[in-house]
Amino acid sequence: MSSPFRVGISGGGTIGRVHAQALAQISSANLVAVAEPQEDPGRRLASEHGATWYRSIDEMLEQGEIDVVIVATPSGLHPDQAVRAAQAGKHVITEKPMAITADGIDRMISACTEEGVELAVIFQNRLSADVMLVRRAIERGYLGKPVLANGAMYWHRSQEYYQANGGWRGTWNLDGGGAMMNQAIHTVDLLQWLMNGVTSVQAYTTTLTHDIETEDVASASFWFNNGALGSITATTSASRDYPVRVEVIGTEGRVTLENNAVTLCEAAKPLDDSLLTDEDRELVEGWRADEPFGAGHTRQLKTIFKRLADGVQAPVAGAEARRAVDIILGIYESARTGALVKFAR
Ligand SMILES: NC(=O)c1ccc[n+]([C@@H]2O[C@H](COP(=O)([O-])OP(=O)(O)OC[C@H]3O[C@@H](n4cnc5c(N)ncnc54)[C@H](O)[C@@H]3O)[C@@H](O)[C@H]2O)c1
């Protein structure tokens, strides 16, 4: 085996820590550097993994010997950091949302293409065997003609959550939105992935229970590219985190996913493993319905490093990952203007 990829994580907060734990389980990658402006948590995370702490991504890029940068900073910082890493010749893995503006996304994709480095975006919920089965079942017509797809994400996030770590969450500049851009983006991504993209959206957003700039309640109606209609409702104002639900209704059946596992299925044929392609199986290998948070990151990172070693595009590619962000930007535009927002196919 060739030597493991040397990895630097930018952002040693909540999700940076999850990435470090994931890397510890992947033999083809070694965490060697952590860039984190807060010295105590930065040093702690680095030393727990035998890595070197740097105060900034620039220091890490100048002094650290690394092949890959994982961007795990507040969302609004992703484009500048990804571009800097790409220009230093490093492959880029970034957390969702890959960016919070279309311009930011364009800059990231262009820089990685021009520098000949890979860009992969974490969307770990796609790597569920049940989500993959539902996607293939819809494609094969097991639900008949899809007519509706609805998503529901009702979670609890306290005011303290929004104030933590400098209070970047719930701001337009750094979070790029609220319940929709930060939390429900996974559900928007699954809906658009299952239904082949979104044609248009009409939406409402409001802020009901938190002192934040962005929304904590949102409701949007979709027309999907496959002709079906649907919706997403999302909030961070619920009393606790309820299971995230996605339901698809077709002329010959219906299926419900809760936290990425099928909990109800009435389809023309059983959803069994024979529906999956070899590539699907590779992507979802080891998935369990009751897996803890972080297991999805480990599985996606394993695939990313395998693909990097093989010189093949790693999931989820930038052009694919931008779809959910573009839809959410459309949701915000519709909520702001009251107008229907259409998307180019
Ligand atoms: N895939 C998922 O399910 C998932 C879950 C949580 C968060 N995220 C994403 O991960 C990103 C980080 O979220 P989080 O919850 O870990 O936030 P966090 O606030 O817990 O951590 C962010 C860290 O980045 C550090 N930081 C700030 N500016 C920096 C800079 N210029 N360079 C380097 N580090 C810097 C902060 O000090 C902090 O420690 C966000 O984009 C978020 O959307 C993804």
The ligand as a Gaussian input file, in Angstrom:
#p B3LYP/6-31G(d) Opt

LIG

0 1
 N      -22.055000      16.940000       8.445000
 C      -22.697000      17.265000       9.548000
 O      -23.654000      16.594000       9.958000
 C      -22.276000      18.478000      10.329000
 C      -22.608000      18.578000      11.686000
 C      -22.196000      19.722000      12.379000
 C      -21.517000      20.745000      11.713000
 N      -21.252000      20.621000      10.394000
 C      -20.575000      21.719000       9.679000
 O      -19.249000      21.843000      10.162000
 C      -18.838000      23.216000      10.172000
 C      -18.373000      23.574000      11.585000
 O      -19.439000      23.383000      12.487000
 P      -19.173000      23.046000      14.026000
 O      -20.490000      22.646000      14.594000
 O      -18.027000      22.139000      14.177000
 O      -18.784000      24.504000      14.589000
 P      -17.932000      24.815000      15.902000
 O      -18.204000      26.231000      16.230000
 O      -18.167000      23.774000      16.942000
 O      -16.425000      24.648000      15.387000
 C      -15.860000      25.519000      14.442000
 C      -14.416000      25.734000      14.839000
 O      -13.757000      26.498000      13.818000
 C      -12.871000      27.382000      14.482000
 N      -12.532000      28.490000      13.586000
 C      -13.131000      29.703000      13.456000
 N      -12.497000      30.435000      12.533000
 C      -11.477000      29.683000      12.052000
 C      -10.467000      29.891000      11.090000
 N      -10.387000      31.027000      10.408000
 N       -9.577000      28.879000      10.861000
 C       -9.641000      27.715000      11.527000
 N      -10.600000      27.461000      12.472000
 C      -11.493000      28.431000      12.720000
 C      -13.613000      27.828000      15.707000
 O      -12.737000      28.362000      16.704000
 C      -14.266000      26.521000      16.149000
 O      -13.457000      25.794000      17.048000
 C      -20.052000      24.005000       9.680000
 O      -19.903000      24.267000       8.312000
 C      -21.218000      23.070000       9.912000
 O      -22.297000      23.275000       9.028000
 C      -21.595000      19.513000       9.686000

